[in-house]
Amino acid sequence: MIIKTLCLCEIFFTHISEALSCFCMWEKIWHQFHEFTNIPLPFLLMSCILGLWHWQRLSKPFQVVVIYLIFNFLIEIGARVAGMVYRQNLPLLHLYTFGECLLFSLFYRQILDDSSVFKRYFGWILGAVLTLVALNTLFLQNIFEYNSYAKTLVQVLIILYALDYAFRFSEREDSFSGQRQPLRLFNAAVLIYYCGSLFIFMSSKFDLEMQGAILILWKINAILNLIFQLMVLVALWKSIFSQQKSSSSQASAF
């Protein structure tokens, strides 16, 4: 009788221990979503919902933006959960870098001027950069290392896209004339965030070696990301509802 009682107690406390460990794990995961660096996440989610809800009203470039935002959101959530459960989320960063390069390239391909070198040699440029990103993961910085080389290369490419669009904007006469203001706002958001965070990602490898000596830069990156997400949300809003206003005004004219 005593042995059975002891066995029952042991089973009971084992279940209690497992429940507590599970609770602690989810508490840690939940804590991840209360950190300062996660403030942009709600705005990112709002942009995803807004874009999906009004998908049919979006121009093709902004449909690509919404696909990127959903991809970004899934990677962000996955990275936080993987960081707490597996204590390793760098493979997701490699995946994000590849997707980021592809989706931003597809976006700018639609809005860049036909005379732009990035549009005329789009396939070659994108193919070369994606190949270098893949080679970096295979031979230089594996999926369990921070891919600072590939991340820097992709950011430089996106900045060049945005600068090309900004410099040629006054000369453009394209099919997205009704979307000029939202596109300019989104392009400005890209320039602000990617130019501001370029040095941060370049120096991240040294930050790992210097035991967090430039941790403050990651806080600045979070602020830049917040500004980026707010500007993207406004650009999406303008793209959706300015198009609605223009179509209703054309209908009233007839």
N, C-alpha and C positions, 0 to 999 in steps of 0.2 A: 504493500500500500504506500509506503514511504517512497519507494523507488518510482512508482507511477506518478506520485505527486511531484517529485523532483523533476521527472521528465516533462510533465505538463508545465511546470514553472519555467523550465529551460526553453520549451517551445514558445511559451508566452513572451518571455523576455527577448527571444530571438526575433519574433515578429515586431515587438515594440522597437527594438534596435533598428530593424530594417525600415520601419515606418519613419523613425526619427531621422535616419540617414537620408531617406528619400525626401523628407520635408526640408532638411537642411540644404539638399541639392537644389530644390526648387526655390528655396528662399534666396540662395546665392544667385540663381538665374534671375529671379525677380529684382534682386538688388542691382543687377547689371543695367536694368532699364531705368534706374533712378540716378545714374551717374551724370555728371555734367556733359560728358561727350555724347550722351544719348538724347539731348534736348532737340536736335534736328529731326529725330525719328518721327514724331507725330506729324510734322509738316510734310515729311516725305510720304507718309501714309495718306495724308489728306490729298496730296497731288495725285497719288495712284488712284484713289477712289474717284476724285473729280474727273480724271482722264478716262477711266473706264466707264463712268456713268454717262459721259458726253462723248464717247468714242466717235460716233458718227459725225459730230460737228467739227472734229479736229481735222486740220490739214495733215497731209502725209508726213511732213517733217515733225509735227508735234505728236503724231502717232508713234513715231520712232522714239521720241523723247519719253513718252509714257511707258513704252516697252523697257527703255533703259531704267526708268524710275522703279518699275516693278522688280526688275532684275536686281537693282541696287538694294531695294528693301529686303528682298529674300536673302541676299548675301549678308546684309547687316544683321538680320535676325539669326541666320544660321551661324554667323561668326560669334555672336554673343553666347548662344547656346553651346556651340562646340568648345568655346573657350572655357566654359564652366564645367562641362561634362568630361571633355577629353583633354582639357588644358592645352589645346593646340588648335588654332584656326587658320594658320597660314596657308594651307592648301586652298582655302576659299579666296584668299587674296590673289593667288595666281589665276584662279578662274575669273575673278572679278576684273583683273587687269586685261585679260584677253577679251572679255565681253565688253568692257568699257571702250577699248580701242575699236572694236568692230561696230558697236552701236553709234558712237559719236561720228565715226567715219561715214556711216550710212546717212546720218542726219545731215552732216555738212555737204555730202555729195549732192543732196537735193537742193540746197540753198546757195551753194557757191556759184559764182559766175562761170560761164562756159569757158572763158579764157584763162581761168585759174589753173595753175600748174597742178594743183591737187585734184582738180576734176579731170583734166586732160590725161593725167597719168595715175588715175585713182587706183586701178587694179594693181599696178606695179608697186605703188607706195604702200597701200594697205597690205598686200601680200608680203612685201619685204619686212614691214614692221611686225606683223603677226608671226612671221617665221623667226625673227630675232627674239620675240617674246617667248615662243616655244623652245627655241634653242637655249635661251637663258635658263628656263626651268629644267631642261634635260641635262645640261652640262655645267652650268655655272652656279646657279642658286636653286637647289631642288625645292620640292613643294613644302618642305618643312623649314625652309629658310625664308627670310624676308627678301622679296624680289625687287630690291631697290633699283637695279639697273633697268629692268623692264618697265617698272612703274615710272621712272624718270623719263624714259624714251617715249612712252605713251602720253605722258603729260605734255611734253614738248610738242609732240605732234598735234594734240588737241589745241594747244595755245596757238600754234601756227595756223590751224584751221580758223580759229576765232579771229585772229589778226587779219587774215586774208579777207574774211567776210566783212570785218569792220572797215578796212581801208577801201574796199570796193563798193561799200554800201550805197554811196551817193550816185554811183554810176549804174546801179542795177535797175533793170526793167524786166521783172519776171512775173510768173504766174501767181506768186504769193504776195502781190502788192497789198492785198487786204490784211495781210498778216505781218506787215513790216514792223509795227511797234512791238508786238509780242516777240518776234524773232530778234529784234535788237535788244530787248530786255533779257531774253535768254542768253544771247551771245555775251552781253555785259556780265551776266552772272557767271558764265564760264570763265571769262577773263579774270574776274575778281578772285574766284576760288582757285583756279588752276595756277595763276601767276603767284598768288599768295602762298599756296601750299607746296609749290615746286621745291623750294629749298628745304622744307620740312621733310618731304619724302626722300630727297637726296641725302639728307643727314641722318635719316632714321637708322641706317646701318651702324653709324658711329655712336648713336644714342644707345643702342644695345650694348656696345662695347664699353661705354662710359657710365653704365649703370644709371641711366635716367637723368643725365646731366642737362639735357635739353627738354625735359618733360613739359616745361612751360610752352614750348612750341606746339605741342599736341593740343593744349588748351586753345591756343590761337587758331589751330586748324579746325577745332570744333566750332569756334566763332565764325570762321570763314564758311564752314559747311552750313551753319545756321543761316547766314546771309544768303548763301547760294540757294538753299531750299526755299526760303521765303520769296526770293526773286523768281524762282521757277514756278512756284505756286501762283504768284501774281501774273506771270507770263501766260500760264495755262488758262487762268481765269479770263484774261483779256482776249486770248485766242478764241475761246469758246463763245463768250458773250458779245465781243465786238463783231464777230461773224454773224451772230444772231441779229444784232441791231442793223448791220448793213443789209442783210437779206430782207428784214422787215421794212426798212426804208425804201428799198427797191420795189417791194410789193406795193407800198403805198403810193409810189410815184406812178405806177401803172393804174 
